[in-house]
Amino acid sequence: MPDSLSRRRLLGVAAGAAAGVGLGAHSAAAATPGSAPAYASAQAALPTGLFTLGVASGDPLPTSTVLWTRLAPDPVAGGGMPDQAVEVHWEVATDERFRRVVRRGSERALPELGHSVHVDPQGLRPGTEYFYRFKAGKEISPTGRTRTAPALGSRPGSLRFAFASCQNFSAGYYHLYRDVVQQDVDFVAFLGDYIYESAPVATSVRVHEGTGEPYSLLDYRDRHAQYRTDADLQAGHAAAPWIVTLDDHEIDNNWADDIPQDPGNQTPEAFRARRIAAFQAWYEHMPVRRTSRPNGPDMQVFRRFEFGDLAHVHVLDTRQYRSDQVATVAEAEDPSRTMLGRRQEKWLDAGLLSGRQQWNLLANQTQVATNDRTAGDADSFDLDNWDGYRASRRKLMDTFASPRVANPVVLTGDRHSTFIMNLERNPEQQGTPVVGTELCGTSITSGGDIPPSAQQQFHTTYDPIAAEWPHWRYWDNRRGYLLCDVDRERMETTLRATEVVTKQEGAPVISAARFVTESGRRGVTVA
């Protein structure tokens, strides 16, 4: 990757973020000679330890990337901030010592937004590495590293990114992000289940805060903040920009539009209030633009990012607009059922069909490929996945089949296992033409440790099923993430996996398998 940090420097920046080290020695003195002081005058007395949740960046564009932090000296007890606006100053520089500051300004951290800050500096150079930090009162945040996208219409030769999902705090530790930091990626795509809404269980590896599931804004703020206190997660955010979407556990397991998992226990009014609170807290903790700030129970999640003419990343929202889940495959065939909603379908089709990008990458939540769960004649399917929305899936596969859509690859989370699959024109009928690739990644922690005995049991279950479905190319149930290298000839994906997440020191992370999709050739091979 051009203009990248050396591995040593990158690890140093991430370690500073993980430890919460402020860069006080490089504050105003780091400004360009002759310029105004880097920071405004001191404010009224504030609590100490303002930057306990670290920093993050995301939604990279050619001339901008969102910079995020939240002031939270008492993170899992409401944040601990006074009920007043606080001036937060920020700087962007081309060097990690802030000797070459190129942008600076200030934002008000408002109590109604949990004292979070979303800065969108303009006029940055495309395809460039930057460093950023914040100051509030007398405290300076950890330093983050970010990168803008290549210029529109440019022809970048390569792109490296990681994608991950499903990081249940109670199931283990986030040491896999230490490995992500070492990979020097252009961005990280997070595909959902950033938090889990489950009640605390005393026997968990790490116990969720609170006394039950979150329902109020304060509840969801505390749950997000607890996750963000993790040093490895902070380091992952500080090392590269993130492109994030959400799935179900950010609100309620298997929710669908305005319907909760258990409508008998949550009234429509109660679930609407819960959705409003969960969306608000998600926005307050994610490095997304103000265009994603919720409007009551609605939030703009689907959006698109362009990396020159090499790749477009189409970020999907498969929760807000979907029809309710059904109980049978026959019901799943109903043509009126939708996964994306009409407006998002039109937006996605337009982005896939009208661009000149070489690769179309879909950041998606639940599995698209048909995925039988039972060997033999008695097929069974998880109808929360696209298997439960078959007309919507066929529409998407029809679009993929168009010669105007180059190299469609779906990046998926949710499954807590790795499933690498070909996408067929008519997924319910074996042997129809292959129109794309799906890379379904495993979890960061959800599901816990996978010792050899658990791996053996997984393959005992799934190997016979895979033998019946030729579009299955690879399957594995270890924890991990997928690392992707894209150029003009191919997309090479590596499964970075580990067997132990229940110990803070972790276990070795290995390259467990490698997959290749060649440009101009639909489908994926195991290398």
Secondary structure by P-SEA (a helix, b strand, c coil): ccccccaaaaaaaaaaaaaccccccccccccccccccccccccccccccccccccccccccccbbbbbcccccccccccccccbbbbbbbcccccccccccccccccccccccccbbbbbccccccccccccccccccccccccccccccccccccccccccccccccccccccaaaaaaaaccccbbbbccccccccccccccccccccccccccaaaaaaaaaaaaccaaaaaaaacbbbbccccccccccccccccccccccccaaaaaaaaaaaaaaaaaccccccccccccccccccccccccccbbbbbbbccccccccccccccccccccccccaaaaaaaaaaaccccccbbbbbccccccccccccccccccccccccccaaaaaaaaaaaacccccbbbbbbccccbbbbbbbcccccccccccccccbbbbbccccccccaaaaaaaaaccaaaaaaccccccccbbbbbbbbbbcccbbbbbbcccccccccccccccccbbbbbcccccccccc
